[in-house]
Amino acid sequence: MQYKQFSIEEREIIQRMWWERKPVRAIAHTLCRSPSSVSRELRRNFPPEHKIYTPRLAHARALEYRKHRGRADRLKNDRIRSYVVSRLKKRWSPEQISHLIKKDIGAHISHEAIYQFIYSQIHRNGWGYLKPGCEDLRPYLRRKRKRRIRKGARRCQRIFKPLGSPIDIRPAVVDTRTRIGDWEGDTVESRDHKPGINTLVERRTGLVMMTKLSDKTGAATTTAVARRFWSLPKKTTRTLTLDRGPENSDWQTLEHLTGIKCFFARAYHSWERGSNENANGLIRDYFPKKTDFTMITDEEIAFVENELNTRPRKRLDWFTPLEVFSKELNHFNIILKMPSVALQG
């Protein structure tokens, strides 16, 4: 006969008959179950301090156990676990790891299994405390969520006056991501409103450029952006999409210095600069909020820039931004020379 788990209704019958002081065999006969099954059910769900059988708690406990039975380790062996942990600590996402693991070590694991492995280190799937002998890997995830929850919504607030050309008149080809040279720019803030870093992201390849700012003025941002664009071939600097922050107020000077055309996203429409917002989130893995960038060296910024540009990306068929950008430059017979240290604005 095929075995099946106790239902909540059966557990309520067990509770009622146990209160009536019925013997285990009588309960089993009523449920058409084995006496040993009923005995195990009662023994498993009696709190040590007082013998009270609560059917709904017992049922919830059984469902939780059912999710994890036979799966003490979420990943198959030590080799896979070692690979996954090392890549997580390099700030790779579980999806990036699951696609590159076959190429690197000839194994296969899904990104969902990696997420389950991460949260299985914590009691109650992230709601409890760290299990003995385990490592908390949640800080290496992009959002560092303590528990797996749905994303929330963000409210819009003030509306700012337009600075320059609106994104509505930006060439339609920019949206297709079929060419290189279309950039998005932003500023990652520092602690206590100190100068932060300027970030530039190329839309087609995802190439990231990070530059430390000397101050928070528009002139400092313009200088930082111009210096980075001067290091690139002219054909790779076509358009730049910015937000409406005051640091971008000197956009006309930037256009004059570099020949690039600047466009401005609508206020609080961060998705119109989605590549840049995503890159800023990746940068926050290395430099969390409240980081004082005045204490961060140019070498540290250059290291993070290189880490992001040599990380495989899903939308690039798991090539890195640097590989794809260099390949695109080959069409122009140009060799890319990335600076070893980010230039200070």
Secondary structure as GFF3:
##gff-version 3
##sequence-region A 1 345
A	DSSP	alpha_helix	8	19	.	.	.	ID=ss1
A	DSSP	alpha_helix	24	31	.	.	.	ID=ss2
A	DSSP	alpha_helix	35	44	.	.	.	ID=ss3
A	DSSP	alpha_helix	55	68	.	.	.	ID=ss4
A	DSSP	alpha_helix	78	88	.	.	.	ID=ss5
A	DSSP	alpha_helix	94	105	.	.	.	ID=ss6
A	DSSP	alpha_helix	111	120	.	.	.	ID=ss7
A	DSSP	three_ten_helix	123	126	.	.	.	ID=ss8
A	DSSP	three_ten_helix	138	140	.	.	.	ID=ss9
A	DSSP	three_ten_helix	167	169	.	.	.	ID=ss10
A	DSSP	alpha_helix	173	176	.	.	.	ID=ss11
A	DSSP	beta_strand	182	188	.	.	.	ID=ss12
A	DSSP	three_ten_helix	191	193	.	.	.	ID=ss13
A	DSSP	beta_strand	197	202	.	.	.	ID=ss14
A	DSSP	beta_strand	208	212	.	.	.	ID=ss15
A	DSSP	alpha_helix	218	230	.	.	.	ID=ss16
A	DSSP	three_ten_helix	234	236	.	.	.	ID=ss17
A	DSSP	beta_strand	239	242	.	.	.	ID=ss18
A	DSSP	three_ten_helix	246	248	.	.	.	ID=ss19
A	DSSP	alpha_helix	251	258	.	.	.	ID=ss20
A	DSSP	beta_strand	261	264	.	.	.	ID=ss21
A	DSSP	three_ten_helix	270	273	.	.	.	ID=ss22
A	DSSP	alpha_helix	274	286	.	.	.	ID=ss23
A	DSSP	three_ten_helix	293	295	.	.	.	ID=ss24
A	DSSP	alpha_helix	298	309	.	.	.	ID=ss25
A	DSSP	three_ten_helix	314	316	.	.	.	ID=ss26
A	DSSP	alpha_helix	321	330	.	.	.	ID=ss27
###
